Structure formats: C-alpha cells, structure tokens
C-alpha cells in the first residue's frame, strides 16, 4: 500500500508505444531544444530516432525509410539506399540540407547528436550493430563527438536490454561467422552517452520513478516493457494520462 501522498501504477508498453514515449522525452530535453533553436542538432537515422524526429518536427516520418540497418522478418538486413531518408538536421533554428557529416565537423560542446542503439546493458553501455566495414554512422561520428564533448543522446527501449554489451562486442564481427541469418554485423560500444529508455522518459516527462518488472508478451505485445511507476499521486496520475494517450500507437511496418 502507498500513503496518502504517494501513488503507484502498473503499465505495459508495446514496442511502438515505448518508442513514442521515448521520442517525446528526447524532444523535450533542454539540450535538444536549445540545439534545435540556436545550435546544431543531428537526428541520425534509425527507427526510434524516427519517433524523435516526428516529435521535433511535429510531422509524420516514414519510419521504415528512416533507417539503414534493421532487424526485420527474422533477419539482420539493411534498407535500400535509394529510398532511404537522410537524417533530420538543424542549424541555428532552421532545417539544414547540408550533409550531416559536414554539420558534424562544426560541432561544439553545446551541439547534439542523437543515435539509436541495438542493445543496452545494466551498466548503461549501449551497443550499435554495424554492417558497414567502416563502422557506419556511429563509427564516423564517435571520434568527433568524444573529442569535442558534444551531447550524445541514445534513445533505446528496454526491450533491447542485454546482460553485457562488452560480451556482445567480443562475439560479433563482419568476418566472425561461418553462417548468418541476413547480413553479418559487428558492434560498436558507446559509453558516456545520455541513455533514454522508457524509465528515463517517464522521469523526464512526468517526474516519476519507474522500475522495469517484465518484458515480452504475445498477441501484439511481443517485445513489450512492463513498468511500475511511483511518485507523488498527481505525477503518477499525469504519467498514466500520458501513457493512455499513446496507447494504440500503430505497429511499425
């Protein structure tokens, strides 16, 4: 039981609902809003990042075109480069058409780079699968971001929680396999980033504490994340109102 001032609630988020929640939270971060209005902001391609882009732009984004590597239909694969969308970027309050790599070269410590991940572990380390021999987007960006102390934000659902990113890195590699279901991949570990899962998203948006208590389900709840939310009753009520508003978010196709 909770006291008169404290509330507790149990929620379950599907994959798409979790991504919508995370997208709203990342777009609301002060450093993202500041970079959007008066600095430089790069929203790298990725499915979860498509939700971030939608919340920043306040317009729809074709999610399956806003990604390069993707795990779908039971295989590791990549989208067609001919139909793939380019990253959403801003410079000084305006949408920029400059290539993201050119914008990155002008980054300072106040600018923001947003990149999704394929794995996150309990230590807070994220892992990004890479099929390109040069390490793809994350391989091209990390050196500059770390050297300049720029903001690196990783939106990633708790559905992607694994025991150890370091252990995964040691197992993976484009040339490490005799056989694969789809394309072979390596993994780049990412440390020092702001990791935004459903847990952090609920804190950012509603000021409540969340603890993951379940994962998975069936009948449309595959990959779902179960959470217990607690805090002052008005904040828990606001969190429930927010979650109910995103309930029914369409699946990603």
Secondary structure, DSSP 8 states (H G I E B T S, - for coil): ---TTEEEEEEEE-HHHHHHHHHHHHHH-HHHHHHHHHSEEEE-S-HHHHHHHHHHHTS---GGGS-SEEEETTEEEE--TTT----EEEETTEE--S-HHHHHTT--TT-EEE---SEE-TTS-EEEEE-STT-HHHHHHHHHHHHHT-EEEEE--GGGB-S-HHHHHHH--TTS-S--SBS--EEEEE-S-EEE-HHHHHHHHH--EEEEEEE--STT-TT-EEEEEEEEHHHHHHHHHHHHHHTT-----
